[in-house]
Amino acid sequence: RRVRVLVASGAVGALQSHAASVVVARAFQAEGAEVAVVDLEASWPAPSTLDALADVLAGGADVVDLRQLAFHLADAERAAQAIAGHRFVAVVADSNVEVPLTGLAGTAVQRSRERGEDLAAGLDADAQAREWLTELGVQDGAGVGAVDGLGALLLREDVRLISALDLTVDRTGFAETATQADLIVTGCTDLDFHTRGGPLVERVVRIAEEALRPVIVVCGRNFVSSRELRLSGIEAAHAVHTGDDPRTVEERDLAALAERVARTWRFR
């Protein structure tokens, strides 16, 4: 049978994730591989105001990206009216999925600190948040502090809070698809030891490890040694540019790299 290659790239230079994945997939297909592309950077309606949120939900959206939404406790009544009765999944920032609203690590105190307020103001914000939760009948916990406290209302309405990457991995069945692949390819603009290509690359690598499948990375620039790559679970990394070359990766650059990489694997 033909070798099966699974491609799920992040953005690479000037190419967004899906476009980069397609460029890489074409190169492997040209060498005779059976290729599947999975887009792990999906997009959903992303309202920035409560009025826009109400409109999106009234339109029947089943997934809403709330990472850009501005919310204040003073607007709680309007927010509750917008959310009430709607069944949807709320995409929130990774750091919001588990964040509480109160306490020193809670959103109320953290936002006070970000505004440059003193300890007394932070404690006052925390007290107000505790009082509000009591009025709502909501117990503080993971996700209650999401979107500056909107999480309390969302969880009261049984809305699921999830990160964008968790949702796309779940909905695409990426982990199961990975077990059917012989090779997994992902990509990023810069691969370094600190960020490891970003959350998408890290997740793809982790899933590949769990599936016991080799994973390679195509990127604009690579700053990680072969030894460090192996320790990170990456079989190999292939870069368009060397060193600190500042040039942006264009489609033709990524296509040429992908063609060279694809030729190093035997598919017939």
N, C-alpha and C positions, 0 to 999 in steps of 0.2 A: 504494500500500500504506500501511498504518498505520505511523506512526513507532514505532520500537522503543526502549524505555527499559529500561535495566538498573539495578536498585537494589541497593546493597550498603552498608548503613549500619552504623556503630558505634552504641553506646549514645547516646541523646539524652535528657538529663535523667533522668526516672523510667522511661524505656522502655529495655529491653535491645535489643541490636542487631536481632534478628529482628523484634521487635514494632515497632520504629521503621521498619524496612524495609517492613513490611506497611502501616503507616499511610501512608507516602509513596507506595507502589505504588497504593493505592486511589485516591488523588487523581489520579494520572496516568491510571489506567484510566477514571475518570469523565470525563476529557477526550478519550477515544477512543484512547489509546495502547495499543500491545501491550507489556505489561510482564512482565519476568522478575525474580524476587527471588533473590539468592544470599546465603546466610548464611555469612559468613566468620569467625564466632565460634562454631564448633562446640565441643562438650564431650565429654570421654571419661572413663573411670574414672581417678580421681586419688588413688591410695593415698598415705598419709602415713607408713606404716611398712612394713618389709620383710615382715611377716606379711600385711599387706593386699595388698602387691604379689604375693606368692605366690598368694593366693586369686584375685586378678583374672586372673593368667596361667593358673591352673588352670581358670578358667572360660572360657578360650578367647578373651580379648580380643585383637584384632589391633592396637589402638592404646591406649597407656597414657600418661597425662599424669603426668610425674614431677617437675613443678615444685614440688610440696609435699612430696616425699619426703625424709625425714631419713636420711642415710647417713654412716657413719663407717668408716674403714679397718678398725677392729677388728671390724666386722660383715661383712667381705668374704666369709668362707666362707658365711655364711647367705645373703648376696645372690647369690653364685654358684649356690647350690643352687636359689634361687627362679627364677633366670633360665634356667638350663641347659635346653636342648632346646626352648625356646619361640621361635616366630617372631612378632615383633611390631615395631611402630614406636614409638619412644620420643619423646614430645614433651618438649622441654626449653626452658629460658629462652633467649631470643634470644642473650644473651651467652654461653651455654654451648655453642653449636653449634661454635664454633671454639676454645674455651679449652683450653690444655694443663693438665696436672696439676703439672708442675714448672717451675722457673725463677722469676725475679722476677715475671713476669706470670702464673704458674700459680696454680691454685686453692689448693694447699697453703700457699704463702706469703701469698696474699691473705686466706685465712681466718684465718691467724695474726695478720695485721695487724688484721683486724676484731675479733678478741678482745682487742686492745690489748697483745699480746705484743711483746717486744723483738726486735731483729734476730737474736740468737742462737737464740731459740725458732723464729723463722721459718725459719732455715737448718736447724735440726734437723727441723722438719716437712718441709722439702723433701727432706732426706736420707732420711727414712723413706719418703716417697712414691717416691723413685727406687729404693730397695731393694725396695719392694713391686712396682713395675713389672717389675723384673728377675726377681723370683720368678714373676710371671705370664707372663713372656715377651712383654710388650706394650711396644712402642716408643711413647714419648710423642709427642703431636701433637694436631691439631685434634679437640676433643671428648673427649679422654681425661680432662680435668678436669671434665667435666660432672657435675652432681649430686654435687659434692664428691668426685669420683674414681670414682663408680659407672660413669662413661663408659668406663673402662678395661675393666671386665667386659662392658659392653654391646657395645662394639666387638669384643671378643674373640669374642663370640657372633654377630657379624655383624648386630647390631641397628642399624637406621637411626636416627640422631639428627636431629631436625628441629624447627624452631620451629612453634608452633601456626599462625601465619599462613601460613607457607610450605606447611604440610600442607593447610590448607583451600583455599588458592589452587590447589594442585596437584590435589587430589581433586575439586574442583568444576569444573575446567576454566575457571576464571574468565577467564584471559587470552584464550582462544579465544572465549568468549562475548562478551567486550568488543568483539571485531572485528566482531560481527554487530549491535551496537547503534548507534543514532543519537545517543543521549544516555545518559550514565552519571551516576547520582545517588548520592552518599554522604552521611554525616551524622555529627555528633559533638555533644557538649555545648558545648564551647568551642573556637573556632577562633582561634588566635593564631599570630604569626609564629614563635614559638620551637618549639612542639610541632606546629604545622600539623595539629591535629586528632587527633594520635596515630598510631601505626603503621598501623592499618587504613586511615585516610583517606589517609595518605601512599602506601601500597601501591596503593590504588585509583587515585589520581591518576597514579602512575607507569605503571601498566598502561594507563590511558586515554591517556596521552601516547604510549606505544609503539604503541597501536592507532590513533592519530590520531583520537581521538574526544573530543568536548567533555565535560567533567565539571563538575558543580555540587555545592555543598555546602549542606545544610540543617543548621542548628545552633541551639543555645540562644542563644549570643552570639557575635558576630564582632568581632575586634579587628584585622583585617587590611584594609588599604586595597585599593581596586580594582587599583591598579598592582601591589602586592605579590602579590595573588591571581594576576594574569596571569603574573607572573614565576615563581610556584609551579606553574603549569600548570592553575590553576583558572579556569574561565570566569566563575563568579560564586558568591557566597556569600549565603545568605538566612537571617536570624536571627529567632528568635521575640522576643527581648528586645533592647533597645538598651543600650549602655554597660555599667555594672557592675550592672545589675539582678540581684539575688540570687535571684529566684524560680526554683523548679525548673520545668522544662518537663514538662507533663503531656500525656497523649494528645490531649486536645482542642486544646491549644496547637499541637502539631506538625501535627495534622490541618488546622487553619485555615491555618497557614503553607504546608503542602504544596498545599492547594487554590489559594492565591493564586499560588504558583510555577507550578503546572501550567497555570494559565490563561494564563500568559505565553508558552507554547509552542503552536504550531499543530499539531494532530494530525489534522485532517480536511481 
